[in-house]
């Protein structure tokens, strides 16, 4: 992928921030289970949040490829800080396309300045991959909607300022009746919990409960019953960004493994002299380079208005899986020293593993590609009916 001069300038700024500001405290944020005060606002001042959102709301109106550059560079320093930027782009785009002027004017500038944080609430306790099986209910009452139910597995659940929520309006099934709303965290009847996860403690994941939460009609996002269509379109964007998060984290471990192999001595010289040490790192760097190209290809297709669902699904399963394997090999390069909580490889592995699940498992991504290639014959429901 060839970047423009402007993209290279933004890449350089994000790279310096990631290496100088984020990387030194990556492990400490995991221990603290939080971002340090002022960090998100600092990112907003630098233009690192919502860079793809319109200039009218504080963004730069940048391309999808540019958003990918920022996601990758931030993840080199801190995977979870990059995740925040990705979620703001995904949710922000949903608001730009479907929100009222009142909502957009109120929230998007705050998001871009780092003064407010968006979270996406679509998963439910019984419905992960089957995102159409929502049970959280919305009912119309005068000019408002009343929300009742639970959302699960919401990233930034405990620190979000406002949630993009998908609920079922009426008695339909499947995607019928799914409607999107923007719900402030201060809404009466809204509460959250936090999970004890394997990784990504700094960003946090939890449930969001809605107990008679009243949402004004002005905070409905798009038309009634169109919520599922809108969120699915957004996932093609976020899946490529997620892959670049994982690639950025893996690249950090690769660079550290190269440096260590040149410094660590055994049998009278640096261990880099042994092919058994260097060849696995070469293989990992090659795989990451290939994944990076596919991710940017998907984003470039988006920028020119071309279909990119297949490419996004491909890189969504391939990126996290490849990054995990590469980081694992880098950890092994450090020997017993690598088997330590003092080094970041173990943290990167745990963080990346979460995105082998979130935003679509590998099995779901492969099913998307298979259906696109062979059509409805790959639909298991049709196969069962035919039997």
Secondary structure, DSSP 8 states (H G I E B T S, - for coil): ----HHHHHHHHHHHHHIIIIIGGGHHHHHHHTS--TTHHHHHHHTT-SSTTS-GGGTS----HHHHHHHHHHHHHH-HHHHHHHHHHHHHHHHHHHH--HHHHHHHHHHHHHTS--EEEE--BTTBSS-TT----EEEEETTEEEEEEEEEEEETTTT-SEEEEEEEESS--TTTTEEEEEEETTSTTEEE-----SS-TTT-EEEEEEEEEEEEGGGEESSTT-HHHHHHHHHHHHHHHHHHHHHHHHHHHHHHHHHHHHH-EETTEEGGG-HHHHHHHHHHHHHHHHHHHHHHHHHHHHHTT---HHHHHHHHHHHHHHHHHHHHHHHHHTGGGTSSTTSSHHHHHHHHHHTTTTTS-HHHHHHHHHHHHHGGGG-HHHHHHH-
